């Protein structure tokens, strides 16, 4: 019978999840030779043998070759604490590499799984442009870390051509009503313009992301700060960009006060 704190090869195999054949191999090459033998000649492993096996398995997990492990463990100046510190450092380095690789893979997966699922021809047919990749890249650089951008990407990834036709029709109708309100002299801070601003906010919430009044206010500020919006929207009607901006701000103020 094995003495206290001595383990048979079968017990060590169960404890370490290493096969008996592997343990025999480690013994044959001198990497892990057990301290004792039973009366029948069977291997008996001590607590020190188990500690050495843990060191071997740590290094194996770090993809060291058996001969490299033997050389490391044979270093007379390296104690068990030295090995633990080294393994800790190596594992942290590998974790950092793995995390970076995982992040890169997840970004690639997100890039492939998200975005407008329309061909360039369909984009041009619906929106009059096929430059959505360019627009998406710019938007991603500007808002890519925001929850709203991620939510928008998740939703739009599943939209069909018919969905985009519906979105475009709804947006065009809102623009047309804004233009009519401006043409007949409805003030931007009046109820008609504010209701149109609210419809615009709900359009964004319905199709892209949950757009709060404050988020909508931020979008309005972008309209007047980025000349590209002014150039495009003022083609609808002179002063159109400022009018929509003022209506959105008024609507946000109304919601804040209520």
N, C-alpha and C positions, 0 to 999 in steps of 0.2 A: 504493500500500500504506500502511496506517496506521503511524505511527511507534510506537516502544516506549511502553507505558503510554497508548496511545490505543485506544479501543474503538469499533467500529461499533455502529449502533443494534441490529443483530441480536445482537451479542455482549452488549450491555447487557441486552437483553430476556431472553436466556438466563440471565445471571448473577442478575438481580433478580426473575425470574419475573413481569415486567410486559410487557404486550403492546407490540409496535412501535407500534401505533396510539395507545396511551396515552402513550408517550414522545413521539410526534409532537405530541399534544395539549398535553403539558406545555411543549413548545418553542413551540407556537403562542401560548399564553397568557403566555409569559415566565416560567413557573415553573422550568423547567429547560432552559436554552439551552446547548447544548454549546459547548465552547471552540473547537473546530476544525471544519474541513471538509476533505474529501479533494479531490484535484485534479478529481475528477468532481462535486464539490459535495455529497457525502454527509456526514452528520453524523458527527463524531468526538468521543467523550467522553473527558475526562481523569480522572485519579484524583480530582481535586477535584469534578468533576461527579458521580462515583459517590458520594462522601461526601454531597453535597447530595441526591442521590436517596435515599440511606438515611434522611436526615433527613425528607424528604418522606413516605417510606413509613411511618416511625415515626408521624408525625403522622396520616397517613391511617388507620393501624391504630387510633389513638386517636379516630377519627371526626371529625377536624377537616375543615372544608370547604377546598377548594383556595384560595379567596381568603384564608381565615384563615391557611393555611400560608404563603402568599406574604407576608402582612403580618408573620408571626412571623420568617421567614427574612430579611426586609428590615431588621429591627432592627439598626442599626449597633453597638449596645452588647452584642449577644448573640453570643458566639463558639460554636464547636462544643461546648465543654465545658458551656457554659450550657444548650445545647439538650439535651445528654445528661442533665444533672441534672434538668431540667424533665421530660423524658420518663420518666426513672426514677421521679420522684415521681408522675406521672400514672398510670404503669403499676401502681405499688404501690397507689395509691388504687383503681384499677379492680379489681386483684386482690382487695383487701379486700372490695369490693362484691360481686364475683363469688363469693368464698368464702362470704360471708354468705347470698347468694341460693341458692347450691348447698346449703348446710346446711339452709336452710328447705325447699327442695324435697325433699331427702332425708328430712327429718323427716316431711313430708307423705306421701311415698311409703311410709315405714315405718309410719306411722299407718294408711294404707289397706291395706297388705299384711299387717299383723300384727293379732293380737287374736283373740278368740273368735268364730268364724264361726257363731254361733247367733242365730236371731231371738229377740226378747224373749219370745215365746210358748214357744219351745223351752227357753230358759234357765229360765223359770218351771216348765215341765213337769219338767225334770230336777233342778233345784236348789231349787225352791220360791221363787225370787226372780228378778227381771228387772233387778237393779241392778248387773250386771256392768260396765257402763261406768263407774259411780261407783267400784266397787272397783278397776277397772283404772287409773283416773286416780290414785287414792290410792297404789296400788302403784308406778305409774310415777314419781310424785313422790318416793317413798321410796327406790326401788331402780333407777330408770330408767337410771343411769349404770353399773350393774354388769353384768358379763358374764353372770351367772346370769339376770338379768331379760331381757336381749337373747336369750339362748338359749331361755328359756321362751317368749318372744313368737314366735320363729321356729318352734318346735315346735307350739305351740297354734294357730298360724294355719292349719295344714293339717288339724286334727282335725275329724272329722265328728261328727254327733249321736251315732252309735253309739260313737265313741271316748269322748265325754264321759259317756255312760251307763256305759261300762266303768270310767272313772276314778272316777265317783261311787260305783259299787257297790264298788270296791276300797277306797276311802277309808272308806265306811260300815262295811265288814266289819272293817277295822282298828280303827275306833272302838268297834265292838261288842265286839271281843275285849279291848280295853283296859278297857272297862266291866266285862266279866265278871271280868277279872283283879283289878280293884279291888274288886269285890263279894265275891269269895271270899277276899280278904285276901292276895293275892300282893304282896310288897313291890315298890315301884317300882325298887329297886336289885337285885332278884332276876333270875334268868335268863329267866323267862317275860316279865316286863315289858320287859326289855332286848331280847329277840328281837322283841317287838311294835314297839319303838322302831326297831329295825333295819329291820323290814319297812316302816315308815313312811318311813324315809330312802330305801330302795330304790324305794318308790313315787314319791317326788319325782324321783329320778334317772331312773327309767324314763319318766316322762311329761312332766317339765318341764325340769330342768336337772341337771347333775352335782352332787349335793349331798354334800359331804364331811361327815365327822363334826363338824368344827368349825363348818361352816355350819349344820348341824342344831342344834348347841348354841345358835347365835345365834338360830335360829327359836324354840327353847324359851324363851329369855330373853324374846323378844317376847310369848310367850303369857302370861307372868306380869306383864309390865310394862304391857301394854295391857288395860285393864279390859273391853274389848269381847270379847276372847277368853274371859276368865274368866266373864263373864255368860252367854255362849252355851254354852261347854263344860260349865260346872257344872250346866247343865240336864240333861246326860246323867246325871250322878251328882254328889253333893256331893264337892268336892275333886278333881274329874276333871282340871281344868286343871293343878293342881300335880302330880298324879300323872303325867300325861304328860310334863310338864317334867322331873320327877326321873328318869323312865325314860330320856328322851333324853340327859340329862346323864350318867347312869350308863353308858349305852351308849357315849357319846363317850369317857368316861374309860377304859372297858374297851378300846376300840380304840387309844387313845393308849398304854396300858400294854403292849399286845401287840406 
